[in-house]
Amino acid sequence: MAEPSQTASAKTDSVIDDASAPMRDRMTAYIKSLQLQIVSALESLDQEAPFLHDSWKRTQGGFGTSCVLSKGTVLEKAGVNISVVHGTLPPAAVAQMRVNHQELPQPQDVGKGLPFFAAGLSLVIHPRNPKAPTVHANYRYFEVTKSKTATEGEATNSDEPDEIVSWWFGGGADLTPSYLYEEDCVHFHSTLRDACNSIFPSSADLSSVSLHPPLKKWCDEYFHIPHRGECRGIGGIFFDDLTTAPHPRLSEAANASKPSTAEDIFKFVRACGDAFVPSYLPVLSRRINEPHTEENRRWQLIRRGRYVEFNLVYDRGTKFGLHTPGARIESILMSLPETARWEYMSDMGAEGTEEGTLMEVLKNPKDWV
């Protein structure tokens, strides 16, 4: 007889692979499974510092689980969160989303709003050692439905078979080192490249169909800090509003090769999500015991200050969360490091130093693979 955990895992896998099941159910099952995989992998590096599992419910509709670790030996702060929420998008939010989703009705035609469903996993890992890089990843599914009974701020029944008006996937992963190790950058990017390419048959000409180059470029542009003239980190991949239609951010060639059905896009998202552990754990394992100095720590905290600046000023996910009624602020701000530093006219980061080597790449993004 199978153990209860094995039975639950098998049931989750069957939902994920069931093409006849609603996509919202499949994505929910997938992020639950992925969260457990990632937390287990991270706990294997520091068995004396287990993650706190905090399950919560949203009054306006939905639930989530925040897995958080702080003050560990290896990880200074880490969070691996999932959220599955539903509610009503006010007309202003519909207007904003309609820029990239013309199939949505005009704001003046939606009454008090449209029902929405969102399921996603978001993680940020801040290691203790300054030589070990911070990492971020996020994979999400968003759905807007049509219902005559939606009212702003009220809970909606996520099981109702409402008509789906619009849906899309988004996600990505990016690495933010304080000190540059080329082998780490190459490993991280090559693993993500291979995940992007895994959706194509072995006979495909990957030089012409690979989605990695445009998604890497998109990542560099998204995680740019305009007021600093530098990127937050050395990039990875990033995509948003990915659906069956051609994407305005992608070239004609990239649109021709991108996944073109909901099933294929979901497979692509899963391939990228499954690549997180093999892309990051080897890098983290290599660096957690690197010798370091107080000056290295000082630089790490300065770089974390940049991380805070980007997340609070520019990150769209943070903005959306903070403006969503009933949002769980603790989970939204989980991405911020516990400690950061701002120095007036800092003398660190000069050309010819280790810190300066990183700054050159942050100001001039590099193709690592």
C-alpha positions, 0 to 999 in steps of 0.5 A, spaced: 500 500 500 502 506 498 504 511 503 499 517 503 505 522 501 506 518 495 498 517 493 498 525 494 504 526 489 501 521 484 494 525 484 498 531 483 502 529 477 496 526 474 492 532 474 498 536 472 499 531 466 491 531 465 490 535 458 482 535 459 483 538 466 482 546 467 489 549 466 487 553 473 487 546 476 493 544 473 498 550 474 495 550 482 498 542 482 504 544 479 506 550 483 505 546 489 509 540 487 515 545 485 515 548 491 516 542 495 521 540 490 525 547 491 524 547 499 527 540 499 533 541 495 535 548 499 534 544 506 539 539 504 544 544 504 543 546 511 539 541 515 539 545 521 535 550 519 528 548 516 523 552 512 517 555 516 511 553 512 506 558 513 499 556 510 494 562 509 487 564 506 485 570 503 478 573 505 477 575 498 478 568 495 484 564 495 490 561 499 497 560 499 503 557 502 509 561 504 515 557 506 520 562 509 527 561 512 531 566 516 538 566 520 540 560 517 547 558 516 547 557 509 541 562 507 540 569 510 533 569 508 529 565 503 522 565 501 519 560 496 511 562 496 505 559 492 499 563 491 492 561 488 487 567 488 481 569 485 477 575 486 475 581 481 479 586 477 476 593 477 475 597 471 482 601 472 486 594 472 482 591 466 484 598 462 491 596 464 491 589 462 487 591 455 494 594 453 497 587 452 490 583 451 485 586 446 480 581 447 478 584 454 472 588 454 472 595 454 473 598 462 466 601 461 463 595 459 465 591 465 460 594 470 464 593 477 469 589 474 471 582 471 473 575 475 480 573 475 484 567 477 492 567 478 496 562 480 504 562 481 510 561 485 515 566 487 522 565 490 528 569 492 534 566 496 539 571 499 545 567 501 549 569 507 556 568 504 557 574 499 561 570 494 554 566 493 549 569 488 542 571 490 537 568 485 529 570 484 524 566 480 517 566 478 512 562 474 505 564 474 498 563 470 493 568 470 486 568 467 480 573 466 473 570 466 466 573 464 461 573 470 454 577 470 455 577 478 462 580 479 462 585 484 469 589 486 472 586 492 467 580 493 469 573 493 468 569 487 467 561 486 474 559 483 470 552 481 465 556 477 465 554 469 465 561 467 467 563 460 475 564 459 475 571 456 483 571 456 489 567 459 496 568 459 503 565 462 509 569 465 515 567 469 523 567 469 529 566 473 535 571 474 541 571 478 544 576 482 551 575 484 555 580 488 562 577 485 562 575 478 564 568 477 564 566 470 563 559 471 557 560 475 554 565 470 555 560 464 552 554 468 546 558 470 544 561 463 546 554 459 541 550 464 536 555 462 537 555 455 537 547 455 530 548 458 528 553 453 530 548 447 527 542 451 520 543 447 523 542 440 525 536 437 532 534 437 532 535 429 530 542 430 535 548 428 536 551 435 540 557 432 534 559 429 528 557 433 531 557 440 527 562 445 533 563 450 536 569 446 530 573 446 528 571 453 535 573 456 534 580 452 527 581 455 530 579 462 536 584 461 531 589 460 526 588 465 531 588 471 534 594 469 535 600 474 534 606 470 536 611 475 542 607 476 544 605 469 545 598 471 542 591 471 540 588 478 544 582 476 547 578 470 540 576 468 537 569 466 530 569 462 523 573 463 517 573 459 510 575 460 503 575 457 505 569 453 499 566 450 497 563 443 497 570 439 504 572 437 507 577 442 509 584 440 516 583 444 518 577 440 521 577 433 517 574 427 522 568 427 521 568 435 513 568 434 514 563 429 517 558 434 514 559 440 509 554 443 502 556 440 497 552 444 496 552 451 498 545 452 505 547 449 506 553 453 504 550 459 510 544 458 514 550 456 513 553 463 514 547 467 521 545 463 523 552 465 520 551 473 523 544 473 530 547 471 531 552 477 534 547 482 539 544 477 541 551 475 542 554 482 544 549 487 550 547 484 552 554 484 550 555 491 554 549 493 560 551 490 560 558 493 557 557 500 564 556 504 568 561 500 573 565 504 570 572 505 572 579 508 568 584 512 569 588 505 566 583 501 560 583 506 560 591 505 559 590 498 554 585 498 549 589 502 550 595 497 548 590 492 542 588 496 540 596 496 540 596 489 535 589 489 531 593 494 531 599 489 528 595 483 523 591 487 520 597 490 520 602 485 520 598 478 517 591 479 510 590 476 509 584 481 510 587 487 506 593 484 500 589 483 500 585 489 500 591 493 494 594 489 490 588 490 485 588 495 486 583 501 493 582 499 498 579 504 503 584 505 508 579 508 508 575 502 509 580 497 515 583 501 518 576 502 523 578 496 527 583 500 533 582 504 533 583 511 539 587 511 541 592 506 546 598 505 546 605 502 553 609 502 553 616 500 558 616 494 561 609 495 568 608 494 567 601 492 566 598 485 572 602 482 575 599 475 580 594 476 577 591 482 573 585 483 567 589 485 568 593 478 568 587 474 561 586 476 559 593 475 562 592 468 557 586 466 551 590 470 552 596 465 553 592 459 549 585 459 553 580 456 551 573 453 554 568 457 552 562 452 
